[in-house]
Every structure is written in C-alpha cells, then in structure tokens.
Amino acid sequence: MSNLLVNKPCIAMSTFISGLLSLLLFIAPADQQKLSRFTEQAKQEHKYIAVYFSGSDWCVHCHAFDKQVLQKASVQQLLQEHYIYYNADFPQRKKLATEEQQLNAAWAEALNPEGLFPLLVICDEQLQVKQRITRQLSPAETEALLQEYSKQ
C-alpha cells in the first residue's frame, strides 16, 4: 500500500506536466500564426522586422525615445522603406482591442521576454534577433544601426 501512495504523486505530477506541455504546444502555434503575416511579408519583401516595445501611457523613457528617435523624419523613412515595422504597445490605462493585446503579447514572448521598455528589436523573418536597441544609445547611434541593417 505504501508503494501506491508514493506513486500517486508521481502519476499526478506526470499528468500535470503532460497537460502543461500540451497546453504550451497548443498555444505556441497560435502565437506563431499571429506573427506569421509579418514574417511572411518580411520574407517576400527581403526586409528585416523592427518591433518597438513601448508603454504609451506610463513609460516616460518611451516618450523620450519616441520623440528623440522614432519621430525623426530620417528614422521614419528608414522604418517605412526598409523594415516591416510594428509598435507593440503595453499601456496601463488605455484599453487595447483583444486582438491587438494578443498580438503584442506574442511579440513580447518572441522578442522581449524580459519586458524591457523602451526597446526596439530588429529581427529576421525567422524572428532571430539581430539587434536590440535601448535608450542607452544616442539617437545618432540608433539611426546608424537602423541604416546598417537596412542594407542587409
């Protein structure tokens, strides 16, 4: 009887782990599906993907990065012409549509699991990160990196 008691937690744990793995395998393709339109477009157009992670209504550094870097005409032109660009916004007060929240969460899981803000990630069509740009870089250094990867 003591063998049965010892084995029951193992069985319960293995059932739990199996269920968790099944759930993760079920969720992962859905996230990949959400991102696939971007990866397919990047592949077809031979461009890198640039994803900007921001907190539009709470992150002071995000506002500064946006104003000093992303709103510059030369940077906007680079992003528009040479990248598949997406702003993954994570506001605290503003309510996003469910689909947008899910897409932003999929981007975060794939490219920003640490939850850094602001963060601009350059990746290829397979979501392999090429560059992570934070506010520690000057606007000129950020623009130079965007220029460099636009020629790939």
FILO-92571 format. One record per residue: residue in three letters; z, y, x of N, C-alpha, C in turn. Coordinates in steps of 0.1 Angstrom, whole numbers, plus 5000, padded with zeros to 4 digits. Atoms other than C-alpha are relative to their C-alpha. Layout:
+------+------+------+------+------+------+------+------+------+------+
: code :  npz :  npy :  npx : capz : capy : capx :  cpz :  cpy :  cpx :
+------+------+------+------+------+------+------+------+------+------+
:  Ala :    Z :    Y :    X :    Z :    Y :    X :    Z :    Y :    X :
...
+------+------+------+------+------+------+------+------+------+------+
This chain:
+------+------+------+------+------+------+------+------+------+------+
: code :  npz :  npy :  npx : capz : capy : capx :  cpz :  cpy :  cpx :
+------+------+------+------+------+------+------+------+------+------+
:  Met : 5000 : 4988 : 5008 : 5000 : 5000 : 5000 : 5000 : 5013 : 5009 :
:  Ser : 5000 : 4988 : 4991 : 5007 : 5024 : 5029 : 4986 : 5003 : 5005 :
:  Asn : 5013 : 4998 : 4996 : 4971 : 5019 : 5040 : 4992 : 5008 : 4990 :
:  Leu : 5007 : 4992 : 5011 : 4958 : 5032 : 5006 : 5005 : 5014 : 5000 :
:  Leu : 4995 : 4986 : 5000 : 4980 : 5063 : 5009 : 4994 : 5007 : 5012 :
:  Val : 5005 : 4994 : 4988 : 4968 : 5070 : 5044 : 4985 : 5003 : 4998 :
:  Asn : 5015 : 4999 : 5002 : 4931 : 5065 : 5034 : 4996 : 5010 : 4989 :
:  Lys : 5004 : 4991 : 5010 : 4932 : 5086 : 5003 : 4997 : 5015 : 5004 :
:  Pro : 5003 : 4986 : 4995 : 4935 : 5120 : 5021 : 4987 : 5000 : 5008 :
:  Cys : 5013 : 5000 : 4992 : 4906 : 5109 : 5044 : 4988 : 5000 : 4991 :
:  Ile : 5011 : 5001 : 5010 : 4885 : 5100 : 5014 : 4998 : 5013 : 4993 :
:  Ala : 5000 : 4987 : 5006 : 4894 : 5132 : 4997 : 4993 : 5011 : 5009 :
:  Met : 5005 : 4991 : 4991 : 4886 : 5152 : 5028 : 4985 : 4998 : 5003 :
:  Ser : 5014 : 5003 : 4998 : 4853 : 5135 : 5034 : 4992 : 5004 : 4988 :
:  Thr : 5007 : 4996 : 5012 : 4843 : 5141 : 4998 : 4999 : 5015 : 5000 :
:  Phe : 5000 : 4985 : 4999 : 4853 : 5178 : 5002 : 4989 : 5005 : 5010 :
:  Ile : 5009 : 4996 : 4990 : 4833 : 5181 : 5034 : 4985 : 4997 : 4995 :
:  Ser : 5013 : 5003 : 5005 : 4803 : 5163 : 5018 : 4995 : 5010 : 4990 :
:  Gly : 5003 : 4990 : 5010 : 4804 : 5187 : 4989 : 4997 : 5013 : 5005 :
:  Leu : 5002 : 4987 : 4993 : 4807 : 5217 : 5011 : 4987 : 5001 : 5007 :
:  Leu : 5012 : 5001 : 4993 : 4778 : 5206 : 5032 : 4988 : 5001 : 4990 :
:  Ser : 5010 : 5000 : 5010 : 4757 : 5200 : 5001 : 4998 : 5014 : 4995 :
:  Leu : 5000 : 4987 : 5005 : 4766 : 5234 : 4988 : 4993 : 5010 : 5010 :
:  Leu : 5007 : 4991 : 4990 : 4756 : 5251 : 5021 : 4986 : 4997 : 5002 :
:  Leu : 5015 : 5004 : 4999 : 4723 : 5232 : 5023 : 4993 : 5005 : 4987 :
:  Phe : 5006 : 4995 : 5012 : 4717 : 5243 : 4987 : 4998 : 5015 : 5001 :
:  Ile : 5000 : 4985 : 4999 : 4725 : 5280 : 4994 : 4990 : 5005 : 5011 :
:  Ala : 5008 : 4995 : 4989 : 4706 : 5283 : 5027 : 4985 : 5002 : 4997 :
:  Pro : 5014 : 4998 : 5004 : 4671 : 5277 : 5013 : 4998 : 5012 : 4991 :
:  Ala : 5001 : 4989 : 5009 : 4677 : 5303 : 4986 : 5000 : 5013 : 5008 :
:  Asp : 5000 : 4988 : 4991 : 4686 : 5329 : 5013 : 4987 : 5001 : 5007 :
:  Gln : 5012 : 4999 : 4993 : 4656 : 5320 : 5033 : 4988 : 5004 : 4991 :
:  Gln : 5010 : 4996 : 5010 : 4635 : 5324 : 5001 : 5000 : 5015 : 4998 :
:  Lys : 4999 : 4986 : 5002 : 4648 : 5359 : 4996 : 4994 : 5008 : 5012 :
:  Leu : 5005 : 4993 : 4988 : 4638 : 5368 : 5032 : 4985 : 4997 : 5003 :
:  Ser : 5013 : 5005 : 4996 : 4605 : 5349 : 5032 : 4989 : 5010 : 4998 :
:  Arg : 5011 : 4990 : 5002 : 4584 : 5378 : 5018 : 4999 : 5009 : 5012 :
:  Phe : 5000 : 4991 : 4988 : 4595 : 5399 : 5048 : 4994 : 4992 : 5012 :
:  Thr : 5005 : 5008 : 4989 : 4589 : 5371 : 5073 : 4985 : 4997 : 4999 :
:  Glu : 5015 : 5003 : 5002 : 4555 : 5362 : 5058 : 4992 : 5013 : 5003 :
:  Gln : 5008 : 4987 : 4998 : 4544 : 5399 : 5058 : 5000 : 5003 : 5015 :
:  Ala : 4999 : 4998 : 4985 : 4556 : 5402 : 5095 : 4990 : 4991 : 5007 :
:  Lys : 5009 : 5010 : 4994 : 4536 : 5371 : 5104 : 4986 : 5004 : 4998 :
:  Gln : 5013 : 4996 : 5003 : 4505 : 5383 : 5086 : 4995 : 5013 : 5007 :
:  Glu : 5003 : 4987 : 4994 : 4506 : 5418 : 5100 : 5003 : 5001 : 5015 :
:  His : 4996 : 5000 : 4986 : 4518 : 5408 : 5135 : 5009 : 5011 : 5004 :
:  Lys : 4990 : 4989 : 4998 : 4548 : 5431 : 5133 : 5014 : 4993 : 5001 :
:  Tyr : 4986 : 5004 : 5000 : 4585 : 5428 : 5141 : 5006 : 5006 : 4987 :
:  Ile : 4992 : 4995 : 5012 : 4610 : 5433 : 5113 : 5012 : 5008 : 5006 :
:  Ala : 4989 : 4992 : 4996 : 4635 : 5461 : 5116 : 5009 : 5002 : 4987 :
:  Val : 4991 : 4999 : 5011 : 4666 : 5459 : 5094 : 5012 : 5009 : 5004 :
:  Tyr : 4989 : 4990 : 4997 : 4691 : 5488 : 5092 : 5012 : 4996 : 4991 :
:  Phe : 4988 : 5003 : 5007 : 4726 : 5478 : 5081 : 5009 : 5013 : 4999 :
:  Ser : 4993 : 4987 : 5002 : 4744 : 5508 : 5065 : 5010 : 4998 : 4989 :
:  Gly : 4990 : 4999 : 5011 : 4773 : 5517 : 5043 : 4998 : 5015 : 4995 :
:  Ser : 5004 : 4986 : 5004 : 4757 : 5547 : 5025 : 5010 : 5009 : 4994 :
:  Asp : 4990 : 4991 : 5007 : 4787 : 5560 : 5006 : 5014 : 4999 : 5006 :
:  Trp : 4987 : 5001 : 4993 : 4815 : 5552 : 5031 : 5000 : 5001 : 5015 :
:  Cys : 5001 : 5001 : 4985 : 4803 : 5550 : 5067 : 4995 : 5013 : 5006 :
:  Val : 5003 : 4987 : 4994 : 4804 : 5583 : 5084 : 4990 : 4998 : 5012 :
:  His : 5009 : 5002 : 4989 : 4787 : 5569 : 5115 : 4986 : 4996 : 4996 :
:  Cys : 5013 : 5004 : 5006 : 4759 : 5555 : 5093 : 4992 : 5013 : 4997 :
:  His : 5007 : 4987 : 5004 : 4752 : 5590 : 5080 : 4995 : 5007 : 5012 :
:  Ala : 5004 : 4993 : 4988 : 4751 : 5604 : 5115 : 4988 : 4993 : 5007 :
:  Phe : 5011 : 5008 : 4995 : 4728 : 5576 : 5127 : 4987 : 5002 : 4992 :
:  Asp : 5012 : 4998 : 5009 : 4705 : 5581 : 5097 : 4994 : 5014 : 5003 :
:  Lys : 5004 : 4986 : 4998 : 4704 : 5619 : 5103 : 4994 : 5002 : 5014 :
:  Gln : 5005 : 4997 : 4986 : 4700 : 5619 : 5141 : 4989 : 4991 : 5004 :
:  Val : 5010 : 5009 : 4995 : 4677 : 5589 : 5144 : 4990 : 4997 : 4990 :
:  Leu : 5009 : 5006 : 5010 : 4662 : 5574 : 5113 : 4992 : 5011 : 4992 :
:  Gln : 5007 : 4990 : 5007 : 4652 : 5607 : 5097 : 4990 : 5008 : 5009 :
:  Lys : 5010 : 4993 : 4991 : 4633 : 5619 : 5127 : 4986 : 4995 : 4996 :
:  Ala : 5014 : 5003 : 5004 : 4596 : 5621 : 5119 : 4994 : 4989 : 5009 :
:  Ser : 5006 : 5009 : 4991 : 4586 : 5602 : 5150 : 5005 : 4986 : 4998 :
:  Val : 4994 : 5013 : 5003 : 4610 : 5573 : 5142 : 4995 : 4995 : 4987 :
:  Gln : 5006 : 5004 : 5013 : 4599 : 5572 : 5106 : 4986 : 4995 : 5001 :
:  Gln : 5014 : 5004 : 4998 : 4563 : 5570 : 5117 : 5000 : 4986 : 5007 :
:  Leu : 4999 : 5013 : 4993 : 4572 : 5541 : 5142 : 5003 : 4989 : 4990 :
:  Leu : 4996 : 5010 : 5009 : 4590 : 5522 : 5115 : 4990 : 4997 : 4989 :
:  Gln : 5010 : 5002 : 5011 : 4563 : 5527 : 5089 : 4987 : 4993 : 5005 :
:  Glu : 5013 : 5006 : 4994 : 4533 : 5518 : 5112 : 5002 : 4987 : 5007 :
:  His : 4999 : 5011 : 4990 : 4547 : 5492 : 5135 : 5011 : 4989 : 4996 :
:  Tyr : 4990 : 5009 : 5004 : 4575 : 5474 : 5116 : 5000 : 4997 : 4985 :
:  Ile : 4997 : 5003 : 5014 : 4584 : 5457 : 5084 : 5015 : 5004 : 4999 :
:  Tyr : 4987 : 4994 : 5000 : 4614 : 5479 : 5076 : 5008 : 4998 : 4987 :
:  Tyr : 4991 : 5002 : 5012 : 4644 : 5472 : 5053 : 5013 : 5006 : 5003 :
:  Asn : 4987 : 4995 : 4999 : 4676 : 5491 : 5047 : 5009 : 4991 : 4992 :
:  Ala : 4990 : 5009 : 5007 : 4704 : 5466 : 5039 : 5012 : 5009 : 4999 :
:  Asp : 4989 : 4990 : 5003 : 4729 : 5490 : 5023 : 5012 : 4992 : 4994 :
:  Phe : 4988 : 5007 : 5005 : 4765 : 5479 : 5016 : 5010 : 5011 : 4995 :
:  Pro : 4991 : 4989 : 5005 : 4780 : 5508 : 4995 : 5013 : 4994 : 4994 :
:  Gln : 4987 : 5004 : 5006 : 4816 : 5506 : 4983 : 5001 : 5005 : 4986 :
:  Arg : 4998 : 4994 : 5013 : 4814 : 5529 : 4953 : 4987 : 4999 : 4991 :
:  Lys : 5013 : 5001 : 5007 : 4777 : 5528 : 4943 : 4997 : 4985 : 4997 :
:  Lys : 5003 : 5014 : 5005 : 4767 : 5497 : 4923 : 4985 : 4997 : 5003 :
:  Leu : 5014 : 5004 : 4998 : 4735 : 5480 : 4935 : 4996 : 4989 : 4990 :
:  Ala : 5005 : 5010 : 5009 : 4714 : 5457 : 4914 : 5003 : 4986 : 5007 :
:  Thr : 4996 : 5013 : 4995 : 4724 : 5420 : 4918 : 4990 : 4994 : 5010 :
:  Glu : 5010 : 5005 : 4991 : 4691 : 5411 : 4934 : 5000 : 5007 : 5013 :
:  Glu : 4999 : 4993 : 4987 : 4694 : 5438 : 4960 : 5013 : 4996 : 5007 :
:  Gln : 4988 : 5004 : 4994 : 4730 : 5428 : 4967 : 4998 : 4986 : 5007 :
:  Gln : 5002 : 5013 : 4995 : 4719 : 5392 : 4972 : 4991 : 5000 : 5012 :
:  Leu : 5009 : 4999 : 4989 : 4690 : 5402 : 4995 : 5007 : 5006 : 5012 :
:  Asn : 4993 : 4994 : 4990 : 4713 : 5424 : 5015 : 5010 : 4990 : 5007 :
:  Ala : 4991 : 5010 : 4994 : 4738 : 5396 : 5019 : 4993 : 4990 : 5008 :
:  Ala : 5009 : 5010 : 4992 : 4710 : 5372 : 5030 : 4997 : 5006 : 5014 :
:  Trp : 5003 : 4993 : 4987 : 4700 : 5398 : 5057 : 5013 : 5000 : 5009 :
:  Ala : 4988 : 4999 : 4992 : 4736 : 5402 : 5068 : 5004 : 4986 : 5006 :
:  Glu : 4997 : 5014 : 4996 : 4741 : 5364 : 5070 : 4991 : 4996 : 5012 :
:  Ala : 5010 : 5004 : 4990 : 4710 : 5360 : 5091 : 5001 : 5009 : 5013 :
:  Leu : 5002 : 4991 : 4988 : 4712 : 5391 : 5114 : 5013 : 5008 : 5003 :
:  Asn : 4989 : 4992 : 4998 : 4746 : 5407 : 5111 : 5013 : 4994 : 4995 :
:  Pro : 4988 : 5006 : 5006 : 4774 : 5382 : 5105 : 5013 : 5006 : 5004 :
:  Glu : 4988 : 4993 : 4996 : 4798 : 5404 : 5124 : 5004 : 5012 : 4991 :
:  Gly : 4998 : 4989 : 5009 : 4794 : 5431 : 5098 : 5001 : 5014 : 5007 :
:  Leu : 5000 : 4987 : 4993 : 4787 : 5460 : 5122 : 4992 : 5010 : 4993 :
:  Phe : 5006 : 4989 : 5007 : 4778 : 5494 : 5108 : 5002 : 5012 : 5009 :
:  Pro : 5014 : 5002 : 5003 : 4756 : 5512 : 5116 : 4994 : 4990 : 5010 :
:  Leu : 5007 : 5010 : 4991 : 4733 : 5485 : 5131 : 4985 : 4999 : 4996 :
:  Leu : 5015 : 5002 : 5002 : 4695 : 5484 : 5135 : 4996 : 4988 : 5008 :
:  Val : 5004 : 5013 : 4993 : 4682 : 5449 : 5143 : 4985 : 4999 : 4999 :
:  Ile : 5015 : 5003 : 4999 : 4647 : 5442 : 5155 : 4999 : 4985 : 5002 :
:  Cys : 5001 : 5014 : 4999 : 4637 : 5406 : 5150 : 4985 : 4996 : 4997 :
:  Asp : 5014 : 5005 : 5003 : 4605 : 5385 : 5148 : 4999 : 4993 : 4987 :
:  Glu : 5002 : 5005 : 5014 : 4591 : 5367 : 5118 : 5008 : 4987 : 4998 :
:  Gln : 4991 : 5012 : 5002 : 4614 : 5337 : 5125 : 5015 : 5004 : 5001 :
:  Leu : 4987 : 4994 : 5000 : 4644 : 5360 : 5124 : 5008 : 4998 : 5013 :
:  Gln : 4994 : 5000 : 4987 : 4650 : 5357 : 5161 : 5003 : 5014 : 5005 :
:  Val : 4996 : 4986 : 4996 : 4669 : 5388 : 5172 : 4994 : 5004 : 5014 :
:  Lys : 5006 : 4995 : 4988 : 4650 : 5408 : 5198 : 5009 : 5011 : 5006 :
:  Gln : 4992 : 4988 : 4996 : 4673 : 5439 : 5199 : 5009 : 5004 : 4989 :
:  Arg : 4990 : 4995 : 5009 : 4705 : 5451 : 5183 : 5003 : 5014 : 5005 :
:  Ile : 4999 : 4986 : 4996 : 4707 : 5489 : 5183 : 5012 : 5006 : 4992 :
:  Thr : 4988 : 4994 : 5006 : 4741 : 5505 : 5176 : 5000 : 5015 : 5003 :
:  Arg : 4999 : 4985 : 4998 : 4752 : 5542 : 5176 : 5004 : 5004 : 5014 :
:  Gln : 4997 : 4997 : 4986 : 4762 : 5539 : 5212 : 4988 : 5005 : 5008 :
:  Leu : 5012 : 4995 : 4993 : 4726 : 5545 : 5222 : 4997 : 5014 : 4995 :
:  Ser : 5004 : 4987 : 5004 : 4713 : 5580 : 5221 : 4988 : 4999 : 4991 :
:  Pro : 5012 : 5001 : 5008 : 4686 : 5589 : 5196 : 4987 : 4998 : 5009 :
:  Ala : 5012 : 5002 : 4992 : 4661 : 5591 : 5225 : 4999 : 4985 : 5005 :
:  Glu : 5000 : 5014 : 4995 : 4671 : 5556 : 5238 : 4996 : 4991 : 4988 :
:  Thr : 5004 : 5008 : 5012 : 4668 : 5542 : 5202 : 4985 : 5001 : 4998 :
:  Glu : 5014 : 4998 : 5002 : 4634 : 5557 : 5198 : 4991 : 4993 : 5011 :
:  Ala : 5007 : 5007 : 4989 : 4623 : 5544 : 5232 : 4999 : 4985 : 4997 :
:  Leu : 4999 : 5015 : 5003 : 4634 : 5508 : 5222 : 4990 : 4997 : 4988 :
:  Leu : 5009 : 5002 : 5011 : 4615 : 5511 : 5189 : 4986 : 5001 : 5005 :
:  Gln : 5013 : 4999 : 4994 : 4585 : 5523 : 5208 : 4996 : 4988 : 5008 :
:  Glu : 5002 : 5012 : 4991 : 4588 : 5494 : 5233 : 4996 : 4988 : 4991 :
:  Tyr : 5002 : 5012 : 5008 : 4590 : 5468 : 5206 : 4988 : 5001 : 4990 :
:  Ser : 5011 : 4997 : 5009 : 4562 : 5484 : 5185 : 4987 : 4995 : 5007 :
:  Lys : 5011 : 5004 : 4992 : 4538 : 5473 : 5213 : 4999 : 4985 : 5002 :
:  Gln : 4999 : 5015 : 4998 : 4547 : 5436 : 5211 : 4989 : 4993 : 4992 :
+------+------+------+------+------+------+------+------+------+------+
